[in-house]
Amino acid sequence: MDTALVIIFALFGTALGSFLNVCIDRLPVDRSILRPPSHCDSCQHRLSPADLVPVFSYLWLRRRCRYCGALIPWRPFWVELGTGLLFALSYLYFGLSVSFVVIAFYGCLFLVIGFIDLEHHLILNKISYPAMVLAPVIAIFRPPSELIALNLAWPWGGIVSSLMGGAMGFLFLLLAYLLTFAIYKREAIGFGDVKLAGLIGLVAGPQLVFLALTLGAILGGVVGIILLLLKLKERKEPLPFGSFLAIATILTLVWGSAILNWYLGLLHF
C-alpha cells in the first residue's frame, strides 16, 4: 500500500472534518453551513487561514481563540482527527475502490449524526431523510455478495439488499421502542433512534444491520454502566443512543464482515 496516499487521504480527511464541524455546529440551530465564514463563537472574530489548519491549529493555539482567549471545546479536534483516521483506515482496508468512497462518505455522515445527538439529543430529519433516499441509490454501485448468488446482482441486488436491511432495522428498533414504552410508560428509546435504525439498515444491508444495532447497544450499555459507577450520570438520565449507533455503524461498515466471520467461526468451533 502506498504510504504517500495514506497520508494524503488522512490529511484530506482532517480537512473535511473541519467542514463536518461546521455542519455539527449549524444544522441543529437551522443556520447556513456556507455563511457566515468560520468565526469565534465568543468574540465573533473571523478566523484566518492560519487558525483553520485542521488539528495543528487547535494544538498550536492550545485550545484557545487567538483573538479573545476563549477556550475551544475538544469536539472540533476529535472530529478532525477522527475523520482523518477514517479516510486513512478506509483506504488501507479497501484501497482505491468504490467501497472506499462509499465507506468514507457514510463515515462522515454518521460522524455528523453521532456528534449532533451527543450534544443536542437530536436525530435530525433534514439529515436522515435525504440519506434514506440516497442509500438505495448508492447500493446500486456496491451490490452485496450474499444476493449475487440469488441472481440479484447489479443493479437490483444492491437495491433489494438496502431496502431489506432498512425494513429490518426499522422494525427491530420499532419493536424495542414499543416494548420499552409499554414497560416504562415513557420513551426509553427516542423515535429518532428508530428512524436511524432504518437508515443503518439501508446502509449496512440485511447481513450487517443487526451487528451494527447490537454493537451500538453494547457500547451504550458499557458506557452507561461506567458513567453510573463513576457517578457522572444519574440513573434516569438518558444516554444519546444515536451516538453509539453511529459509532457502531462506522465500525460495522469497515470491519463488519470480519467481525461476523470471526463470530460464526466461534459457533463452528
C-alpha positions in Angstrom: 0.0 0.0 0.0 1.3 3.4 -1.0 2.2 5.3 2.3 2.0 8.6 0.5 -1.6 8.0 -0.5 -2.4 7.0 3.1 -1.0 10.3 4.3 -2.8 12.3 1.6 -6.2 10.7 2.4 -5.6 11.2 6.1 -4.9 15.0 5.5 -7.9 15.3 3.2 -10.0 13.6 5.9 -8.9 16.1 8.6 -9.7 19.0 6.2 -13.1 17.5 5.5 -13.5 17.1 9.3 -13.4 20.9 9.6 -16.5 21.1 7.4 -18.2 18.4 9.4 -17.6 20.6 12.5 -19.5 23.4 10.7 -22.4 21.0 10.0 -22.5 19.8 13.6 -22.5 23.4 14.9 -25.0 24.9 12.5 -27.5 22.3 11.3 -29.2 21.8 14.7 -29.9 25.5 15.0 -31.0 26.0 11.4 -28.1 28.1 10.3 -26.4 28.1 6.9 -23.4 25.8 6.6 -22.0 28.2 4.0 -22.4 31.7 5.5 -21.1 33.4 7.5 -17.4 32.3 7.3 -15.9 30.5 10.2 -15.5 32.7 13.3 -15.0 32.5 17.0 -18.3 31.9 18.8 -17.2 34.1 21.7 -15.8 37.2 20.1 -17.3 36.7 16.6 -13.9 37.5 15.0 -13.5 35.9 11.6 -10.9 33.2 11.7 -7.8 33.5 9.4 -6.4 30.6 7.3 -3.7 30.1 10.0 -6.5 29.5 12.5 -8.1 26.8 10.4 -5.4 24.3 9.8 -7.0 21.0 10.8 -5.7 19.5 14.1 -2.5 21.6 14.0 -4.1 25.0 14.7 -6.1 23.6 17.6 -2.9 22.2 19.3 -0.8 25.2 18.4 -3.3 27.6 19.9 -3.6 25.4 23.0 -7.4 25.2 22.7 -7.8 29.0 22.8 -9.1 31.7 20.4 -6.1 33.7 19.1 -8.2 36.9 19.5 -10.1 36.7 22.7 -8.5 33.8 24.5 -11.8 31.9 24.9 -11.4 28.2 25.5 -12.3 26.0 22.5 -14.1 22.7 23.2 -12.4 19.4 22.4 -15.0 18.2 19.9 -13.6 20.0 16.8 -10.2 18.4 17.4 -11.7 14.9 17.7 -13.9 15.3 14.7 -11.0 16.4 12.5 -8.7 13.7 13.9 -11.4 11.0 13.6 -12.3 11.9 10.0 -8.6 11.7 9.1 -8.3 8.3 10.7 -11.5 7.2 8.9 -10.1 8.1 5.5 -6.7 6.5 6.2 -8.2 3.3 7.5 -10.8 3.1 4.7 -8.0 3.4 2.1 -5.8 0.8 3.9 -8.7 -1.6 4.1 -10.4 -1.1 0.7 -7.8 0.6 -1.5 -8.8 2.9 -4.3 -12.3 1.5 -4.9 -16.0 2.2 -4.9 -16.1 0.7 -1.4 -13.5 3.2 -0.2 -15.6 6.1 -1.5 -18.9 4.7 -0.1 -17.4 3.9 3.4 -15.7 7.3 3.7 -18.9 9.1 2.8 -21.0 7.1 5.2 -18.4 7.5 7.9 -18.7 11.3 7.6 -22.5 11.1 7.6 -22.6 9.1 10.8 -19.9 11.2 12.5 -22.2 14.2 12.0 -25.3 12.3 13.2 -23.5 10.9 16.2 -22.0 14.2 17.4 -25.2 16.1 16.9 -27.1 13.5 19.0 -24.3 13.6 21.6 -24.6 17.4 22.0 -28.3 18.1 21.3 -30.0 14.7 21.8 -31.5 15.1 18.3 -31.5 12.9 15.2 -32.2 15.5 12.5 -34.8 14.6 9.8 -33.0 17.0 7.5 -30.1 14.6 7.6 -31.8 11.2 8.0 -34.5 11.5 5.2 -32.2 12.6 2.4 -29.7 9.9 3.4 -32.5 7.3 3.4 -33.3 8.2 -0.2 -29.7 8.2 -1.2 -28.7 4.9 0.4 -30.5 2.5 -2.1 -29.1 4.5 -5.0 -25.6 4.2 -3.6 -26.3 0.4 -3.1 -26.7 0.0 -6.9 -22.9 0.6 -7.3 -22.0 -1.7 -4.4 -24.1 -4.9 -4.6 -23.7 -7.3 -1.7 -22.2 -10.7 -2.3 -25.0 -12.5 -0.4 -27.5 -11.6 -3.1 -25.4 -12.1 -6.1 -25.8 -15.9 -5.6 -29.6 -15.4 -6.0 -29.1 -13.8 -9.4 -29.9 -10.4 -8.0 -26.7 -8.7 -9.0 -26.3 -5.2 -10.2 -28.5 -3.2 -10.2 -31.2 -5.0 -8.4 -29.1 -6.8 -5.8 -28.0 -3.6 -4.1 -31.4 -2.0 -4.1 -33.1 -5.1 -2.7 -30.4 -5.6 -0.1 -30.7 -1.9 1.0 -34.5 -2.0 1.3 -34.5 -5.3 3.1 -31.9 -4.0 5.6 -33.8 -0.8 6.1 -37.1 -2.6 6.9 -35.4 -5.0 9.2 -33.5 -2.2 11.2 -36.6 0.0 11.4 -39.0 -2.8 12.5 -36.5 -4.2 15.0 -36.0 -0.9 16.9 -39.6 0.0 16.5 -40.5 -3.2 18.4 -37.9 -2.3 21.1 -39.4 1.3 21.2 -43.0 0.0 21.7 -41.9 -2.6 24.3 -39.9 -0.2 26.4 -42.7 2.4 26.2 -45.2 -0.2 27.4 -42.9 -1.2 30.3 -41.7 2.2 31.5 -44.6 4.4 30.3 -42.2 6.8 28.7 -39.8 6.9 25.8 -36.7 4.8 26.8 -35.7 4.9 23.1 -36.4 8.0 21.0 -38.3 7.6 17.8 -35.4 9.4 16.1 -33.3 6.3 17.0 -35.9 4.1 15.3 -35.6 6.1 12.1 -31.8 6.0 12.5 -32.0 2.2 12.7 -33.9 2.2 9.4 -31.1 4.3 7.8 -28.5 2.0 9.3 -30.2 -1.0 7.7 -30.4 0.8 4.3 -26.7 1.5 4.5 -25.4 -1.8 6.0 -27.9 -4.2 4.4 -29.6 -7.3 5.9 -26.4 -9.2 6.6 -24.9 -6.5 8.9 -27.7 -4.4 10.2 -28.2 -6.5 13.4 -24.5 -6.5 14.0 -24.5 -2.6 13.9 -27.5 -2.4 16.2 -26.1 -5.0 18.7 -22.7 -3.2 18.8 -24.5 0.1 19.4 -26.5 -1.4 22.3 -23.3 -3.0 23.8 -21.4 0.3 23.5 -24.2 2.3 25.1 -24.6 -0.2 27.9 -20.9 -0.3 28.7 -20.6 3.4 28.7 -23.7 3.8 30.7 -22.5 1.4 33.4 -19.1 3.2 33.6 -20.8 6.6 34.0 -23.0 5.3 36.7 -20.1 3.7 38.6 -18.2 6.9 38.4 -21.3 8.9 39.4 -21.1 11.0 36.3 -24.7 10.2 35.3 -28.0 9.9 37.1 -29.8 6.6 36.7 -32.8 8.1 34.9 -30.7 10.5 32.8 -30.9 9.3 29.1 -27.9 8.5 27.0 -27.6 9.6 23.4 -28.3 6.2 21.9 -27.9 7.5 18.4 -24.3 8.4 19.1 -23.5 4.8 19.9 -25.4 3.5 16.9 -23.4 5.9 14.7 -20.1 4.7 16.1 -21.2 1.1 15.8 -22.3 1.6 12.2 -18.9 3.1 11.2 -17.1 0.1 12.8 -19.5 -2.3 11.1 -19.0 -0.7 7.7 -15.3 -1.1 7.9 -14.9 -4.3 9.9 -18.4 -5.8 9.9 -17.7 -8.8 7.6 -14.5 -9.7 9.5 -16.3 -9.5 12.9 -19.2 -11.6 11.6 -16.9 -14.2 10.1 -15.0 -14.4 13.4 -18.2 -14.8 15.4 -19.5 -17.5 13.0 -16.2 -19.3 13.3 -16.6 -19.4 17.1 -20.0 -21.0 16.7 -18.5 -23.8 14.5 -15.5 -24.3 16.9 
